[in-house]
């Protein structure tokens, strides 16, 4: 199939081209992200391939369908940027990559937590200036602390196991579907509100839905244990950014590590080092010494990129051949 691939970076070209040796599709790499203004670039392409910050809302899908697009292939797991009801109405199939090396994101989550808790990022910056003082770098052990994991799918389950078995944390979990293997090893499932009240560390791994949007808000922060450490490698809008800033200023939050951000679409995946950032909330977050932010890179390992490319192209091949779409998204999951 002819595929218009939006928002591409060098690593997209490298891994998709490598995987395509087997599939033989006609890949057209486009640097702009998909939105209403760039949708005309997909004129005549039966398939488009998009990523987390591309936009496939009703207006974009209407334009794509009118131009002949019949398939939207997400090269990611999340789909909150796609209007599934409109896609179904237009007869446009939507597929995704439900899992790609969950170890990549789980390992990065632990890396962020350790870097934040042991102030590795601050120490690294000091040493580059020949400052070897240890003042202000006192951290805490993970062993013996209570950690909460919200969302225990593939990634969250790995994080829960690592925290409990690897570091000796007492792990609380919350999910609409309990993992019996986690429960059997001693992970305690509790409601989200109770988890937030009891945990010293909270790691977010749930999808973004109307129910989970701003699951960390002013009320949750007010009820949480003082000094709570929050790690988010899932979706930015799980956290109310302004409530987070208020919690940091009030010293109720002990530290925050973010690989995702509520308004990241205007920032992440681009080099803005010579630009003026107009997002005041994001800039305020960066001023806190106990905040660590990375640019949505938790997925970025060789193994994960190979998996993403292969599953994405296999999804498209299945569509082209008229085979069942194992990774199609049910319109009933529409936000």
C-alpha positions in Angstrom: 0.0 0.0 0.0 1.0 3.6 -0.4 1.4 5.0 3.1 1.7 8.6 4.2 3.8 8.6 7.4 3.4 11.8 9.4 5.6 13.4 12.0 8.6 11.3 11.0 12.1 11.5 12.6 15.3 9.8 11.4 14.7 6.8 13.7 11.2 6.4 12.1 12.7 6.2 8.7 15.5 3.8 9.8 13.3 1.3 11.5 10.2 1.4 9.3 12.4 1.1 6.2 14.2 -1.9 7.7 10.9 -3.6 8.6 9.4 -2.9 5.2 11.9 -5.1 3.4 9.6 -8.0 4.2 6.3 -6.1 3.6 7.1 -4.2 0.4 4.8 -1.2 1.0 5.4 2.2 -0.6 6.5 4.5 2.3 6.3 8.2 2.0 7.9 10.0 5.0 6.5 13.4 5.9 8.0 15.6 8.6 4.9 17.7 9.5 2.5 16.3 12.1 -1.0 15.4 10.9 -3.6 18.1 11.6 -6.3 19.8 9.5 -3.7 22.0 7.7 -1.5 19.1 6.7 -4.2 16.5 5.9 -4.0 17.4 2.2 -0.5 15.9 2.1 -2.3 12.5 2.3 -4.2 13.0 -0.9 -4.5 9.7 -2.7 -2.9 7.6 0.1 -5.1 4.7 1.2 -3.2 4.5 4.5 -1.8 7.1 6.8 0.5 6.4 9.7 0.6 8.7 12.8 2.1 9.0 16.2 1.1 10.3 19.6 1.0 14.1 18.9 -0.6 13.8 15.4 -4.3 14.8 15.4 -7.0 12.7 13.8 -10.1 14.5 15.0 -13.4 14.6 13.2 -12.3 17.4 10.8 -9.1 15.7 9.9 -10.7 12.3 9.4 -13.4 13.8 7.2 -10.7 15.3 5.0 -8.7 12.0 4.9 -11.7 9.9 4.0 -12.7 12.3 1.2 -9.1 12.0 -0.2 -9.3 8.2 -0.3 -7.8 7.2 3.0 -9.2 3.9 4.4 -6.8 3.1 7.2 -5.2 5.1 10.0 -2.3 3.1 11.5 -1.0 4.4 14.8 2.6 3.5 15.5 2.0 3.8 19.3 -0.3 2.3 21.9 -2.4 5.3 22.8 -5.3 6.4 20.7 -6.8 9.4 22.5 -5.8 11.6 19.6 -8.2 9.8 17.2 -12.0 10.3 17.0 -13.0 6.7 16.8 -16.7 7.3 16.4 -16.1 9.5 13.3 -13.6 7.0 11.9 -16.2 4.2 12.3 -18.9 6.4 10.7 -16.6 7.1 7.7 -15.6 3.5 7.3 -11.9 4.3 8.2 -10.2 1.4 10.0 -8.0 2.3 13.0 -5.2 0.0 14.2 -2.4 0.5 16.8 0.6 -1.1 18.4 -0.8 -2.4 21.7 2.5 -3.5 23.1 6.1 -2.8 22.1 8.8 -3.9 24.5 7.0 -2.9 27.7 10.4 -3.4 29.3 11.6 -0.2 27.5 9.1 2.0 29.3 9.2 0.1 32.6 13.0 0.4 32.8 12.9 4.1 31.9 10.3 4.6 34.7 12.7 3.1 37.3 15.5 5.1 35.8 13.6 8.3 36.3 12.6 7.4 39.8 16.2 6.6 40.8 17.6 9.7 39.1 15.0 11.9 40.8 15.2 10.3 44.2 19.1 10.2 44.3 19.4 13.6 42.5 21.6 12.1 39.8 20.6 14.8 37.3 21.7 17.6 39.7 25.0 15.8 40.5 25.8 15.3 36.8 25.3 19.0 36.2 27.5 20.0 39.1 30.4 17.7 38.2 30.5 19.2 34.7 31.4 22.5 36.4 34.0 20.8 38.6 31.7 21.1 41.6 32.1 17.9 43.7 30.2 19.1 46.8 27.6 16.7 48.1 25.5 19.3 49.9 21.9 19.1 48.8 22.3 15.7 47.2 20.9 13.6 50.1 18.4 11.0 48.7 16.4 8.2 50.1 16.4 4.4 49.8 13.6 2.8 47.8 13.8 -0.3 50.1 11.0 -0.5 52.6 8.9 2.4 51.1 5.3 2.2 50.0 5.0 2.5 46.2 1.7 2.8 44.3 1.2 1.8 40.7 -1.9 3.0 38.9 -2.5 0.8 35.9 -1.1 -2.7 35.9 -1.1 -3.6 32.3 2.2 -4.9 30.7 4.2 -1.9 31.7 2.7 -1.2 35.1 3.0 -4.9 36.0 6.7 -4.9 35.2 7.2 -1.7 37.3 5.3 -3.2 40.2 7.4 -6.4 40.1 10.6 -4.4 39.9 9.7 -2.2 42.9 8.6 -5.2 45.0 11.1 -7.9 44.1 14.0 -5.8 43.0 13.9 -3.0 45.6 11.9 -4.4 48.4 9.1 -1.8 48.3 5.6 -2.5 49.6 3.5 -2.1 46.4 -0.1 -1.0 46.2 -1.8 -1.2 42.8 -5.0 0.1 41.3 -6.7 -1.0 38.0 -10.1 -1.9 36.8 -8.8 -5.4 36.1 -6.6 -7.0 38.7 -3.5 -9.0 37.7 -3.7 -12.3 39.6 0.0 -12.9 39.4 0.7 -9.6 41.1 -1.8 -10.3 43.7 -0.3 -13.7 44.4 3.2 -12.1 45.0 1.8 -9.8 47.6 0.8 -6.6 45.6 -2.3 -5.1 47.3 -5.0 -3.8 45.0 -6.8 -0.8 46.4 -9.0 2.0 45.0 -7.1 4.9 43.4 -8.0 7.3 46.2 -6.7 5.0 48.9 -3.5 4.4 46.9 -2.8 8.1 46.7 -3.4 8.5 50.4 -1.1 5.7 51.4 1.8 5.7 48.9 5.0 7.5 49.2 5.8 7.0 45.5 3.1 6.9 42.7 3.9 5.7 39.2 1.2 6.3 36.5 0.7 3.6 33.8 -3.0 3.9 32.9 -4.5 5.0 29.6 -5.9 8.5 29.2 -9.7 8.3 29.4 -12.4 10.6 30.7 -12.2 8.7 34.0 -8.4 9.0 34.4 -8.0 12.5 33.1 -6.4 14.6 35.9 -6.4 11.6 38.2 -3.7 13.6 40.0 -5.6 16.9 40.7 -5.7 19.4 43.5 -8.0 17.2 45.6 -5.8 14.1 45.2 -2.6 16.1 46.1 -4.3 17.6 49.2 -5.2 14.1 50.4 -1.8 12.5 49.5 1.0 11.8 51.9 3.2 14.8 52.4 6.3 14.4 50.3 4.7 12.2 47.6 7.0 11.4 44.7 5.2 11.2 41.3 6.5 9.5 38.1 4.5 9.7 34.9 5.6 7.9 31.7 2.1 7.3 30.5 0.0 10.3 29.3 0.5 13.9 30.3 -3.1 14.7 31.0 -3.3 12.2 33.8 -1.9 15.1 35.9 -3.4 18.6 36.3 -0.3 20.6 35.7 -1.4 23.7 37.6 -2.5 21.6 40.6 1.0 19.9 40.4 2.7 23.3 40.5 0.6 24.4 43.4 1.5 21.2 45.2 5.2 21.7 44.6 5.1 25.3 45.8 3.2 24.1 49.0 5.9 21.4 49.5 3.2 18.7 49.6 4.9 17.0 46.7 8.4 15.8 47.3 9.5 15.3 43.7 8.1 14.8 40.2 9.6 12.9 37.2 7.8 13.4 33.9 8.4 11.9 30.5 5.1 13.2 29.3 3.3 16.5 29.7 -0.2 17.7 29.4 0.5 20.2 26.6 3.5 18.4 25.1 2.2 18.5 21.5 3.6 22.0 21.1 7.0 21.1 22.6 8.2 17.5 22.5 10.1 15.8 19.6 11.4 19.1 18.3 14.6 21.1 18.9 13.4 24.4 20.5 16.7 25.3 22.0 16.8 28.6 20.1 13.1 29.4 20.6 11.2 31.2 23.2 8.8 28.8 25.0 5.5 30.4 25.6 4.1 27.7 27.8 4.4 29.4 31.2 3.3 26.3 33.2 6.0 24.1 31.6 8.6 26.8 32.2 7.6 27.0 35.8 7.9 23.3 36.2 11.5 23.4 35.0 12.4 25.9 37.8 11.8 23.4 40.6 15.0 21.6 41.8 12.9 18.5 42.6 11.4 18.2 39.1 12.9 16.0 36.3 11.5 16.2 32.8 12.4 14.2 29.7 10.9 14.6 26.3 8.7 11.5 25.8 11.7 9.1 25.3 10.7 6.2 27.5 9.8 4.1 24.4 13.0 4.9 22.6 15.1 1.7 22.6 16.2 -0.4 19.6 14.0 -3.3 20.6 10.9 -1.1 21.0 11.4 0.7 17.7 11.9 -2.6 15.9 8.7 -3.9 17.5 6.7 -0.8 16.6 7.8 -0.8 13.0 7.1 -4.5 12.5 3.7 -4.4 14.1 2.7 -1.2 12.3 3.5 -2.6 8.9 2.0 -6.0 9.7 -1.2 -4.2 10.7 -1.2 -2.5 7.3 -0.4 -5.7 5.4 -3.3 -7.5 7.2 -5.6 -4.6 6.1 -4.4 -4.8 2.5 -4.9 -8.5 2.4 -8.4 -8.4 3.9 -7.3 -10.4 6.9 -8.8 -9.8 10.4 -7.2 -6.8 12.1 -5.9 -8.2 15.4 -4.9 -4.7 16.6 -8.0 -2.7 15.5 -9.5 -0.3 18.0 -13.1 -0.8 19.0 -15.1 2.4 18.5 -16.9 1.6 21.8 -13.6 2.8 23.4 -14.2 6.3 22.0 -13.5 9.0 24.5 
